[in-house]
Amino acid sequence: MNYKVVEAHKSNYPNPITIKKGTKLKVGDKYNGPENWRYCYTLNNGTEEWVPEQLIVIENEYGIILEDYTAKELNVEKMKLLRE
């Protein structure tokens, strides 16, 4: 696949949450919008970030992640193309 970058993007999250399948998380607030996200906290290293709710089995204020997940965002620059 080829992609064309139409706008530069720099991640606002230099230390994204990265979690392995089966990891226990503390599950916090639900995102106030159309997407199903939950704010989660790892128990071992204290990282925190939004995680898609469909990847978590939630029981009370804790959850288990169903598959490996990272919230890493890529930094990209808009480039001029000589030919399209």
PDB file with one MODEL, atoms N, CA, C and O in Angstrom:
MODEL        1
ATOM      1  N   MET A   1       0.829  -1.179   0.000  1.00  0.00           N
ATOM      2  CA  MET A   1       0.000   0.000   0.000  1.00  0.00           C
ATOM      3  C   MET A   1       0.871   1.238   0.000  1.00  0.00           C
ATOM      4  O   MET A   1       1.939   1.266   0.611  1.00  0.00           O
ATOM      5  N   ASN A   2       0.407   2.243  -0.682  1.00  0.00           N
ATOM      6  CA  ASN A   2       1.074   3.539  -0.673  1.00  0.00           C
ATOM      7  C   ASN A   2       0.124   4.564  -0.078  1.00  0.00           C
ATOM      8  O   ASN A   2      -1.081   4.535  -0.326  1.00  0.00           O
ATOM      9  N   TYR A   3       0.682   5.463   0.703  1.00  0.00           N
ATOM     10  CA  TYR A   3      -0.114   6.508   1.327  1.00  0.00           C
ATOM     11  C   TYR A   3       0.499   7.859   0.988  1.00  0.00           C
ATOM     12  O   TYR A   3       1.712   7.980   0.816  1.00  0.00           O
ATOM     13  N   LYS A   4      -0.337   8.847   0.899  1.00  0.00           N
ATOM     14  CA  LYS A   4       0.119  10.208   0.662  1.00  0.00           C
ATOM     15  C   LYS A   4      -0.157  11.013   1.924  1.00  0.00           C
ATOM     16  O   LYS A   4      -1.300  11.096   2.374  1.00  0.00           O
ATOM     17  N   VAL A   5       0.882  11.603   2.493  1.00  0.00           N
ATOM     18  CA  VAL A   5       0.725  12.418   3.700  1.00  0.00           C
ATOM     19  C   VAL A   5       0.247  13.800   3.276  1.00  0.00           C
ATOM     20  O   VAL A   5       0.943  14.516   2.557  1.00  0.00           O
ATOM     21  N   VAL A   6      -0.950  14.167   3.729  1.00  0.00           N
ATOM     22  CA  VAL A   6      -1.522  15.455   3.334  1.00  0.00           C
ATOM     23  C   VAL A   6      -1.373  16.510   4.428  1.00  0.00           C
ATOM     24  O   VAL A   6      -1.601  17.697   4.193  1.00  0.00           O
ATOM     25  N   GLU A   7      -0.988  16.067   5.624  1.00  0.00           N
ATOM     26  CA  GLU A   7      -0.782  16.999   6.727  1.00  0.00           C
ATOM     27  C   GLU A   7       0.235  16.401   7.688  1.00  0.00           C
ATOM     28  O   GLU A   7       0.178  15.210   7.994  1.00  0.00           O
ATOM     29  N   ALA A   8       1.161  17.220   8.162  1.00  0.00           N
ATOM     30  CA  ALA A   8       2.159  16.757   9.124  1.00  0.00           C
ATOM     31  C   ALA A   8       1.486  16.422  10.454  1.00  0.00           C
ATOM     32  O   ALA A   8       0.468  17.013  10.815  1.00  0.00           O
ATOM     33  N   HIS A   9       2.070  15.462  11.176  1.00  0.00           N
ATOM     34  CA  HIS A   9       1.550  15.088  12.490  1.00  0.00           C
ATOM     35  C   HIS A   9       2.710  14.744  13.402  1.00  0.00           C
ATOM     36  O   HIS A   9       3.616  14.000  13.024  1.00  0.00           O
ATOM     37  N   LYS A  10       2.673  15.297  14.618  1.00  0.00           N
ATOM     38  CA  LYS A  10       3.651  14.958  15.646  1.00  0.00           C
ATOM     39  C   LYS A  10       2.865  14.460  16.854  1.00  0.00           C
ATOM     40  O   LYS A  10       1.951  15.130  17.334  1.00  0.00           O
ATOM     41  N   SER A  11       3.227  13.294  17.329  1.00  0.00           N
ATOM     42  CA  SER A  11       2.518  12.678  18.446  1.00  0.00           C
ATOM     43  C   SER A  11       2.584  13.559  19.696  1.00  0.00           C
ATOM     44  O   SER A  11       3.616  14.155  20.004  1.00  0.00           O
ATOM     45  N   ASN A  12       1.468  13.623  20.395  1.00  0.00           N
ATOM     46  CA  ASN A  12       1.403  14.332  21.680  1.00  0.00           C
ATOM     47  C   ASN A  12       1.749  13.405  22.841  1.00  0.00           C
ATOM     48  O   ASN A  12       1.793  13.837  23.993  1.00  0.00           O
ATOM     49  N   TYR A  13       1.995  12.128  22.537  1.00  0.00           N
ATOM     50  CA  TYR A  13       2.215  11.123  23.566  1.00  0.00           C
ATOM     51  C   TYR A  13       3.562  10.425  23.335  1.00  0.00           C
ATOM     52  O   TYR A  13       3.609   9.392  22.666  1.00  0.00           O
ATOM     53  N   PRO A  14       4.655  10.974  23.878  1.00  0.00           N
ATOM     54  CA  PRO A  14       5.978  10.392  23.635  1.00  0.00           C
ATOM     55  C   PRO A  14       6.190   9.038  24.324  1.00  0.00           C
ATOM     56  O   PRO A  14       7.068   8.279  23.914  1.00  0.00           O
ATOM     57  N   ASN A  15       5.412   8.720  25.353  1.00  0.00           N
ATOM     58  CA  ASN A  15       5.530   7.452  26.077  1.00  0.00           C
ATOM     59  C   ASN A  15       4.194   6.723  26.063  1.00  0.00           C
ATOM     60  O   ASN A  15       3.516   6.659  27.089  1.00  0.00           O
ATOM     61  N   PRO A  16       3.806   6.173  24.915  1.00  0.00           N
ATOM     62  CA  PRO A  16       2.484   5.558  24.809  1.00  0.00           C
ATOM     63  C   PRO A  16       2.365   4.271  25.622  1.00  0.00           C
ATOM     64  O   PRO A  16       3.354   3.588  25.888  1.00  0.00           O
ATOM     65  N   ILE A  17       1.147   3.964  26.003  1.00  0.00           N
ATOM     66  CA  ILE A  17       0.883   2.715  26.709  1.00  0.00           C
ATOM     67  C   ILE A  17       1.121   1.561  25.732  1.00  0.00           C
ATOM     68  O   ILE A  17       0.679   1.609  24.584  1.00  0.00           O
ATOM     69  N   THR A  18       1.813   0.539  26.190  1.00  0.00           N
ATOM     70  CA  THR A  18       2.044  -0.675  25.417  1.00  0.00           C
ATOM     71  C   THR A  18       1.762  -1.839  26.346  1.00  0.00           C
ATOM     72  O   THR A  18       2.406  -1.981  27.386  1.00  0.00           O
ATOM     73  N   ILE A  19       0.798  -2.675  25.975  1.00  0.00           N
ATOM     74  CA  ILE A  19       0.367  -3.755  26.857  1.00  0.00           C
ATOM     75  C   ILE A  19       0.237  -5.065  26.084  1.00  0.00           C
ATOM     76  O   ILE A  19      -0.129  -5.082  24.909  1.00  0.00           O
ATOM     77  N   LYS A  20       0.540  -6.138  26.763  1.00  0.00           N
ATOM     78  CA  LYS A  20       0.488  -7.482  26.183  1.00  0.00           C
ATOM     79  C   LYS A  20      -0.836  -8.165  26.544  1.00  0.00           C
ATOM     80  O   LYS A  20      -1.434  -7.897  27.586  1.00  0.00           O
ATOM     81  N   LYS A  21      -1.264  -9.039  25.665  1.00  0.00           N
ATOM     82  CA  LYS A  21      -2.461  -9.830  25.891  1.00  0.00           C
ATOM     83  C   LYS A  21      -2.403 -10.478  27.272  1.00  0.00           C
ATOM     84  O   LYS A  21      -1.375 -11.029  27.664  1.00  0.00           O
ATOM     85  N   GLY A  22      -3.518 -10.407  28.009  1.00  0.00           N
ATOM     86  CA  GLY A  22      -3.600 -11.004  29.331  1.00  0.00           C
ATOM     87  C   GLY A  22      -3.213 -10.081  30.471  1.00  0.00           C
ATOM     88  O   GLY A  22      -3.355 -10.456  31.635  1.00  0.00           O
ATOM     89  N   THR A  23      -2.726  -8.881  30.171  1.00  0.00           N
ATOM     90  CA  THR A  23      -2.310  -7.931  31.203  1.00  0.00           C
ATOM     91  C   THR A  23      -3.531  -7.372  31.934  1.00  0.00           C
ATOM     92  O   THR A  23      -4.546  -7.050  31.316  1.00  0.00           O
ATOM     93  N   LYS A  24      -3.416  -7.262  33.252  1.00  0.00           N
ATOM     94  CA  LYS A  24      -4.479  -6.675  34.068  1.00  0.00           C
ATOM     95  C   LYS A  24      -4.272  -5.169  34.127  1.00  0.00           C
ATOM     96  O   LYS A  24      -3.154  -4.700  34.340  1.00  0.00           O
ATOM     97  N   LEU A  25      -5.350  -4.410  33.939  1.00  0.00           N
ATOM     98  CA  LEU A  25      -5.322  -2.951  33.939  1.00  0.00           C
ATOM     99  C   LEU A  25      -6.327  -2.402  34.935  1.00  0.00           C
ATOM    100  O   LEU A  25      -7.316  -3.059  35.260  1.00  0.00           O
ATOM    101  N   LYS A  26      -6.070  -1.210  35.411  1.00  0.00           N
ATOM    102  CA  LYS A  26      -7.096  -0.466  36.134  1.00  0.00           C
ATOM    103  C   LYS A  26      -7.842   0.347  35.076  1.00  0.00           C
ATOM    104  O   LYS A  26      -7.226   1.099  34.321  1.00  0.00           O
ATOM    105  N   VAL A  27      -9.154   0.197  35.022  1.00  0.00           N
ATOM    106  CA  VAL A  27      -9.969   0.850  33.996  1.00  0.00           C
ATOM    107  C   VAL A  27     -10.636   2.079  34.595  1.00  0.00           C
ATOM    108  O   VAL A  27     -11.302   2.011  35.628  1.00  0.00           O
ATOM    109  N   GLY A  28     -10.436   3.209  33.913  1.00  0.00           N
ATOM    110  CA  GLY A  28     -10.991   4.468  34.394  1.00  0.00           C
ATOM    111  C   GLY A  28     -12.163   4.951  33.565  1.00  0.00           C
ATOM    112  O   GLY A  28     -13.015   4.170  33.140  1.00  0.00           O
ATOM    113  N   ASP A  29     -12.186   6.248  33.346  1.00  0.00           N
ATOM    114  CA  ASP A  29     -13.306   6.909  32.686  1.00  0.00           C
ATOM    115  C   ASP A  29     -13.546   6.417  31.269  1.00  0.00           C
ATOM    116  O   ASP A  29     -12.634   5.965  30.577  1.00  0.00           O
ATOM    117  N   LYS A  30     -14.800   6.520  30.866  1.00  0.00           N
ATOM    118  CA  LYS A  30     -15.193   6.226  29.497  1.00  0.00           C
ATOM    119  C   LYS A  30     -15.095   7.524  28.702  1.00  0.00           C
ATOM    120  O   LYS A  30     -15.441   8.593  29.204  1.00  0.00           O
ATOM    121  N   TYR A  31     -14.623   7.428  27.464  1.00  0.00           N
ATOM    122  CA  TYR A  31     -14.493   8.596  26.591  1.00  0.00           C
ATOM    123  C   TYR A  31     -15.860   9.205  26.349  1.00  0.00           C
ATOM    124  O   TYR A  31     -16.829   8.486  26.105  1.00  0.00           O
ATOM    125  N   ASN A  32     -15.944  10.519  26.415  1.00  0.00           N
ATOM    126  CA  ASN A  32     -17.196  11.234  26.205  1.00  0.00           C
ATOM    127  C   ASN A  32     -17.309  11.626  24.735  1.00  0.00           C
ATOM    128  O   ASN A  32     -17.078  12.780  24.371  1.00  0.00           O
ATOM    129  N   GLY A  33     -17.662  10.671  23.908  1.00  0.00           N
ATOM    130  CA  GLY A  33     -17.764  10.904  22.477  1.00  0.00           C
ATOM    131  C   GLY A  33     -18.273   9.657  21.787  1.00  0.00           C
ATOM    132  O   GLY A  33     -18.671   8.697  22.447  1.00  0.00           O
ATOM    133  N   PRO A  34     -18.264   9.664  20.462  1.00  0.00           N
ATOM    134  CA  PRO A  34     -18.842   8.537  19.722  1.00  0.00           C
ATOM    135  C   PRO A  34     -17.998   7.263  19.752  1.00  0.00           C
ATOM    136  O   PRO A  34     -18.532   6.179  19.518  1.00  0.00           O
ATOM    137  N   GLU A  35     -16.707   7.361  20.032  1.00  0.00           N
ATOM    138  CA  GLU A  35     -15.853   6.184  20.068  1.00  0.00           C
ATOM    139  C   GLU A  35     -15.953   5.496  21.422  1.00  0.00           C
ATOM    140  O   GLU A  35     -16.265   6.136  22.426  1.00  0.00           O
ATOM    141  N   ASN A  36     -15.688   4.195  21.449  1.00  0.00           N
ATOM    142  CA  ASN A  36     -15.721   3.417  22.695  1.00  0.00           C
ATOM    143  C   ASN A  36     -14.308   3.246  23.225  1.00  0.00           C
ATOM    144  O   ASN A  36     -13.655   2.243  22.937  1.00  0.00           O
ATOM    145  N   TRP A  37     -13.832   4.208  23.992  1.00  0.00           N
ATOM    146  CA  TRP A  37     -12.506   4.183  24.582  1.00  0.00           C
ATOM    147  C   TRP A  37     -12.634   4.243  26.098  1.00  0.00           C
ATOM    148  O   TRP A  37     -13.576   4.833  26.627  1.00  0.00           O
ATOM    149  N   ARG A  38     -11.676   3.625  26.796  1.00  0.00           N
ATOM    150  CA  ARG A  38     -11.596   3.721  28.254  1.00  0.00           C
ATOM    151  C   ARG A  38     -10.190   4.169  28.627  1.00  0.00           C
ATOM    152  O   ARG A  38      -9.209   3.727  28.029  1.00  0.00           O
ATOM    153  N   TYR A  39     -10.099   5.056  29.625  1.00  0.00           N
ATOM    154  CA  TYR A  39      -8.792   5.503  30.101  1.00  0.00           C
ATOM    155  C   TYR A  39      -8.272   4.435  31.047  1.00  0.00           C
ATOM    156  O   TYR A  39      -8.911   4.134  32.055  1.00  0.00           O
ATOM    157  N   CYS A  40      -7.100   3.850  30.726  1.00  0.00           N
ATOM    158  CA  CYS A  40      -6.564   2.727  31.486  1.00  0.00           C
ATOM    159  C   CYS A  40      -5.197   3.037  32.060  1.00  0.00           C
ATOM    160  O   CYS A  40      -4.452   3.869  31.542  1.00  0.00           O
ATOM    161  N   TYR A  41      -4.890   2.346  33.142  1.00  0.00           N
ATOM    162  CA  TYR A  41      -3.622   2.498  33.850  1.00  0.00           C
ATOM    163  C   TYR A  41      -2.994   1.120  34.003  1.00  0.00           C
ATOM    164  O   TYR A  41      -3.657   0.186  34.451  1.00  0.00           O
ATOM    165  N   THR A  42      -1.715   0.982  33.634  1.00  0.00           N
ATOM    166  CA  THR A  42      -1.036  -0.286  33.878  1.00  0.00           C
ATOM    167  C   THR A  42      -0.707  -0.385  35.359  1.00  0.00           C
ATOM    168  O   THR A  42      -0.497   0.629  36.023  1.00  0.00           O
ATOM    169  N   LEU A  43      -0.664  -1.599  35.870  1.00  0.00           N
ATOM    170  CA  LEU A  43      -0.387  -1.803  37.291  1.00  0.00           C
ATOM    171  C   LEU A  43       1.103  -1.923  37.581  1.00  0.00           C
ATOM    172  O   LEU A  43       1.533  -1.714  38.715  1.00  0.00           O
ATOM    173  N   ASN A  44       1.901  -2.262  36.553  1.00  0.00           N
ATOM    174  CA  ASN A  44       3.328  -2.499  36.802  1.00  0.00           C
ATOM    175  C   ASN A  44       4.201  -1.261  36.628  1.00  0.00           C
ATOM    176  O   ASN A  44       5.114  -1.043  37.424  1.00  0.00           O
ATOM    177  N   ASN A  45       3.942  -0.441  35.598  1.00  0.00           N
ATOM    178  CA  ASN A  45       4.839   0.706  35.387  1.00  0.00           C
ATOM    179  C   ASN A  45       4.129   2.056  35.379  1.00  0.00           C
ATOM    180  O   ASN A  45       4.762   3.083  35.132  1.00  0.00           O
ATOM    181  N   GLY A  46       2.839   2.070  35.642  1.00  0.00           N
ATOM    182  CA  GLY A  46       2.120   3.326  35.809  1.00  0.00           C
ATOM    183  C   GLY A  46       1.820   4.106  34.550  1.00  0.00           C
ATOM    184  O   GLY A  46       1.382   5.253  34.639  1.00  0.00           O
ATOM    185  N   THR A  47       2.040   3.523  33.360  1.00  0.00           N
ATOM    186  CA  THR A  47       1.666   4.254  32.155  1.00  0.00           C
ATOM    187  C   THR A  47       0.148   4.275  32.050  1.00  0.00           C
ATOM    188  O   THR A  47      -0.543   3.402  32.574  1.00  0.00           O
ATOM    189  N   GLU A  48      -0.350   5.292  31.362  1.00  0.00           N
ATOM    190  CA  GLU A  48      -1.797   5.455  31.238  1.00  0.00           C
ATOM    191  C   GLU A  48      -2.120   6.042  29.881  1.00  0.00           C
ATOM    192  O   GLU A  48      -1.343   6.814  29.319  1.00  0.00           O
ATOM    193  N   GLU A  49      -3.277   5.667  29.363  1.00  0.00           N
ATOM    194  CA  GLU A  49      -3.669   6.132  28.032  1.00  0.00           C
ATOM    195  C   GLU A  49      -5.056   5.586  27.708  1.00  0.00           C
ATOM    196  O   GLU A  49      -5.579   4.715  28.403  1.00  0.00           O
ATOM    197  N   TRP A  50      -5.631   6.116  26.645  1.00  0.00           N
ATOM    198  CA  TRP A  50      -6.909   5.633  26.140  1.00  0.00           C
ATOM    199  C   TRP A  50      -6.704   4.301  25.425  1.00  0.00           C
ATOM    200  O   TRP A  50      -5.758   4.144  24.654  1.00  0.00           O
ATOM    201  N   VAL A  51      -7.592   3.348  25.683  1.00  0.00           N
ATOM    202  CA  VAL A  51      -7.541   2.012  25.082  1.00  0.00           C
ATOM    203  C   VAL A  51      -8.935   1.698  24.522  1.00  0.00           C
ATOM    204  O   VAL A  51      -9.937   1.981  25.180  1.00  0.00           O
ATOM    205  N   PRO A  52      -9.012   1.115  23.309  1.00  0.00           N
ATOM    206  CA  PRO A  52     -10.327   0.747  22.769  1.00  0.00           C
ATOM    207  C   PRO A  52     -11.046  -0.233  23.700  1.00  0.00           C
ATOM    208  O   PRO A  52     -10.484  -1.257  24.090  1.00  0.00           O
ATOM    209  N   GLU A  53     -12.275   0.087  24.045  1.00  0.00           N
ATOM    210  CA  GLU A  53     -13.029  -0.714  25.005  1.00  0.00           C
ATOM    211  C   GLU A  53     -13.231  -2.157  24.539  1.00  0.00           C
ATOM    212  O   GLU A  53     -13.310  -3.067  25.364  1.00  0.00           O
ATOM    213  N   GLN A  54     -13.316  -2.371  23.226  1.00  0.00           N
ATOM    214  CA  GLN A  54     -13.546  -3.722  22.712  1.00  0.00           C
ATOM    215  C   GLN A  54     -12.351  -4.652  22.935  1.00  0.00           C
ATOM    216  O   GLN A  54     -12.462  -5.859  22.724  1.00  0.00           O
ATOM    217  N   LEU A  55     -11.208  -4.099  23.362  1.00  0.00           N
ATOM    218  CA  LEU A  55     -10.032  -4.915  23.645  1.00  0.00           C
ATOM    219  C   LEU A  55      -9.916  -5.300  25.118  1.00  0.00           C
ATOM    220  O   LEU A  55      -8.930  -5.916  25.522  1.00  0.00           O
ATOM    221  N   ILE A  56     -10.931  -4.937  25.931  1.00  0.00           N
ATOM    222  CA  ILE A  56     -10.844  -5.143  27.380  1.00  0.00           C
ATOM    223  C   ILE A  56     -12.060  -5.919  27.880  1.00  0.00           C
ATOM    224  O   ILE A  56     -13.196  -5.604  27.527  1.00  0.00           O
ATOM    225  N   VAL A  57     -11.809  -6.935  28.704  1.00  0.00           N
ATOM    226  CA  VAL A  57     -12.880  -7.580  29.469  1.00  0.00           C
ATOM    227  C   VAL A  57     -12.874  -6.876  30.814  1.00  0.00           C
ATOM    228  O   VAL A  57     -11.901  -6.972  31.562  1.00  0.00           O
ATOM    229  N   ILE A  58     -13.962  -6.163  31.129  1.00  0.00           N
ATOM    230  CA  ILE A  58     -13.999  -5.324  32.328  1.00  0.00           C
ATOM    231  C   ILE A  58     -14.814  -5.981  33.435  1.00  0.00           C
ATOM    232  O   ILE A  58     -15.937  -6.435  33.217  1.00  0.00           O
ATOM    233  N   GLU A  59     -14.220  -6.021  34.632  1.00  0.00           N
ATOM    234  CA  GLU A  59     -14.902  -6.479  35.849  1.00  0.00           C
ATOM    235  C   GLU A  59     -14.615  -5.453  36.931  1.00  0.00           C
ATOM    236  O   GLU A  59     -13.479  -5.304  37.381  1.00  0.00           O
ATOM    237  N   ASN A  60     -15.661  -4.747  37.342  1.00  0.00           N
ATOM    238  CA  ASN A  60     -15.539  -3.665  38.312  1.00  0.00           C
ATOM    239  C   ASN A  60     -14.598  -2.596  37.760  1.00  0.00           C
ATOM    240  O   ASN A  60     -14.814  -2.118  36.647  1.00  0.00           O
ATOM    241  N   GLU A  61     -13.557  -2.207  38.506  1.00  0.00           N
ATOM    242  CA  GLU A  61     -12.673  -1.159  37.995  1.00  0.00           C
ATOM    243  C   GLU A  61     -11.403  -1.721  37.347  1.00  0.00           C
ATOM    244  O   GLU A  61     -10.479  -0.969  37.035  1.00  0.00           O
ATOM    245  N   TYR A  62     -11.361  -3.037  37.146  1.00  0.00           N
ATOM    246  CA  TYR A  62     -10.201  -3.665  36.511  1.00  0.00           C
ATOM    247  C   TYR A  62     -10.608  -4.355  35.221  1.00  0.00           C
ATOM    248  O   TYR A  62     -11.783  -4.648  35.000  1.00  0.00           O
ATOM    249  N   GLY A  63      -9.625  -4.606  34.379  1.00  0.00           N
ATOM    250  CA  GLY A  63      -9.886  -5.297  33.130  1.00  0.00           C
ATOM    251  C   GLY A  63      -8.685  -6.102  32.696  1.00  0.00           C
ATOM    252  O   GLY A  63      -7.572  -5.900  33.182  1.00  0.00           O
ATOM    253  N   ILE A  64      -8.925  -7.019  31.774  1.00  0.00           N
ATOM    254  CA  ILE A  64      -7.874  -7.828  31.166  1.00  0.00           C
ATOM    255  C   ILE A  64      -7.858  -7.501  29.680  1.00  0.00           C
ATOM    256  O   ILE A  64      -8.902  -7.506  29.027  1.00  0.00           O
ATOM    257  N   ILE A  65      -6.682  -7.220  29.150  1.00  0.00           N
ATOM    258  CA  ILE A  65      -6.563  -6.878  27.727  1.00  0.00           C
ATOM    259  C   ILE A  65      -6.600  -8.173  26.906  1.00  0.00           C
ATOM    260  O   ILE A  65      -5.948  -9.158  27.254  1.00  0.00           O
ATOM    261  N   LEU A  66      -7.366  -8.158  25.820  1.00  0.00           N
ATOM    262  CA  LEU A  66      -7.600  -9.353  25.015  1.00  0.00           C
ATOM    263  C   LEU A  66      -6.546  -9.602  23.939  1.00  0.00           C
ATOM    264  O   LEU A  66      -6.436 -10.722  23.441  1.00  0.00           O
ATOM    265  N   GLU A  67      -5.776  -8.588  23.572  1.00  0.00           N
ATOM    266  CA  GLU A  67      -4.711  -8.749  22.578  1.00  0.00           C
ATOM    267  C   GLU A  67      -3.653  -7.678  22.798  1.00  0.00           C
ATOM    268  O   GLU A  67      -3.910  -6.662  23.443  1.00  0.00           O
ATOM    269  N   ASP A  68      -2.476  -7.910  22.263  1.00  0.00           N
ATOM    270  CA  ASP A  68      -1.400  -6.916  22.373  1.00  0.00           C
ATOM    271  C   ASP A  68      -1.904  -5.582  21.827  1.00  0.00           C
ATOM    272  O   ASP A  68      -2.624  -5.541  20.829  1.00  0.00           O
ATOM    273  N   TYR A  69      -1.516  -4.486  22.495  1.00  0.00           N
ATOM    274  CA  TYR A  69      -1.966  -3.154  22.064  1.00  0.00           C
ATOM    275  C   TYR A  69      -0.906  -2.116  22.391  1.00  0.00           C
ATOM    276  O   TYR A  69      -0.267  -2.181  23.441  1.00  0.00           O
ATOM    277  N   THR A  70      -0.724  -1.168  21.498  1.00  0.00           N
ATOM    278  CA  THR A  70       0.084   0.017  21.786  1.00  0.00           C
ATOM    279  C   THR A  70      -0.649   1.238  21.247  1.00  0.00           C
ATOM    280  O   THR A  70      -1.306   1.171  20.208  1.00  0.00           O
ATOM    281  N   ALA A  71      -0.533   2.331  21.950  1.00  0.00           N
ATOM    282  CA  ALA A  71      -1.160   3.585  21.527  1.00  0.00           C
ATOM    283  C   ALA A  71      -0.164   4.468  20.779  1.00  0.00           C
ATOM    284  O   ALA A  71      -0.382   5.672  20.643  1.00  0.00           O
ATOM    285  N   LYS A  72       0.921   3.878  20.298  1.00  0.00           N
ATOM    286  CA  LYS A  72       1.956   4.649  19.603  1.00  0.00           C
ATOM    287  C   LYS A  72       1.395   5.330  18.360  1.00  0.00           C
ATOM    288  O   LYS A  72       0.739   4.700  17.530  1.00  0.00           O
ATOM    289  N   GLU A  73       1.664   6.616  18.250  1.00  0.00           N
ATOM    290  CA  GLU A  73       1.303   7.397  17.070  1.00  0.00           C
ATOM    291  C   GLU A  73       2.574   7.672  16.281  1.00  0.00           C
ATOM    292  O   GLU A  73       3.634   7.909  16.860  1.00  0.00           O
ATOM    293  N   LEU A  74       2.465   7.640  14.980  1.00  0.00           N
ATOM    294  CA  LEU A  74       3.621   7.912  14.131  1.00  0.00           C
ATOM    295  C   LEU A  74       3.750   9.400  13.852  1.00  0.00           C
ATOM    296  O   LEU A  74       2.752  10.096  13.660  1.00  0.00           O
ATOM    297  N   ASN A  75       4.980   9.880  13.833  1.00  0.00           N
ATOM    298  CA  ASN A  75       5.257  11.249  13.406  1.00  0.00           C
ATOM    299  C   ASN A  75       5.466  11.227  11.899  1.00  0.00           C
ATOM    300  O   ASN A  75       6.221  10.398  11.389  1.00  0.00           O
ATOM    301  N   VAL A  76       4.809  12.124  11.187  1.00  0.00           N
ATOM    302  CA  VAL A  76       4.962  12.179   9.735  1.00  0.00           C
ATOM    303  C   VAL A  76       5.101  13.629   9.286  1.00  0.00           C
ATOM    304  O   VAL A  76       4.600  14.552   9.928  1.00  0.00           O
ATOM    305  N   GLU A  77       5.790  13.798   8.174  1.00  0.00           N
ATOM    306  CA  GLU A  77       5.969  15.107   7.558  1.00  0.00           C
ATOM    307  C   GLU A  77       5.299  15.109   6.192  1.00  0.00           C
ATOM    308  O   GLU A  77       5.331  14.109   5.475  1.00  0.00           O
ATOM    309  N   LYS A  78       4.701  16.222   5.839  1.00  0.00           N
ATOM    310  CA  LYS A  78       4.138  16.383   4.502  1.00  0.00           C
ATOM    311  C   LYS A  78       5.302  16.577   3.547  1.00  0.00           C
ATOM    312  O   LYS A  78       6.215  17.359   3.813  1.00  0.00           O
ATOM    313  N   MET A  79       5.261  15.863   2.440  1.00  0.00           N
ATOM    314  CA  MET A  79       6.355  15.948   1.471  1.00  0.00           C
ATOM    315  C   MET A  79       5.823  16.411   0.124  1.00  0.00           C
ATOM    316  O   MET A  79       4.708  16.074  -0.275  1.00  0.00           O
ATOM    317  N   LYS A  80       6.632  17.176  -0.554  1.00  0.00           N
ATOM    318  CA  LYS A  80       6.297  17.594  -1.914  1.00  0.00           C
ATOM    319  C   LYS A  80       6.666  16.453  -2.851  1.00  0.00           C
ATOM    320  O   LYS A  80       7.756  15.888  -2.761  1.00  0.00           O
ATOM    321  N   LEU A  81       5.762  16.127  -3.735  1.00  0.00           N
ATOM    322  CA  LEU A  81       6.045  15.105  -4.734  1.00  0.00           C
ATOM    323  C   LEU A  81       6.444  15.776  -6.047  1.00  0.00           C
ATOM    324  O   LEU A  81       5.832  16.759  -6.466  1.00  0.00           O
ATOM    325  N   LEU A  82       7.454  15.246  -6.674  1.00  0.00           N
ATOM    326  CA  LEU A  82       7.858  15.788  -7.959  1.00  0.00           C
ATOM    327  C   LEU A  82       6.853  15.411  -9.041  1.00  0.00           C
ATOM    328  O   LEU A  82       6.563  16.199  -9.942  1.00  0.00           O
ATOM    329  N   ARG A  83       6.327  14.190  -8.938  1.00  0.00           N
ATOM    330  CA  ARG A  83       5.299  13.713  -9.873  1.00  0.00           C
ATOM    331  C   ARG A  83       4.256  12.955  -9.058  1.00  0.00           C
ATOM    332  O   ARG A  83       4.581  12.282  -8.080  1.00  0.00           O
ATOM    333  N   GLU A  84       3.018  13.073  -9.471  1.00  0.00           N
ATOM    334  CA  GLU A  84       1.973  12.296  -8.808  1.00  0.00           C
ATOM    335  C   GLU A  84       1.466  11.218  -9.714  1.00  0.00           C
ATOM    336  O   GLU A  84       0.579  10.456  -9.331  1.00  0.00           O
TER     337      GLU A  84
ENDMDL
END
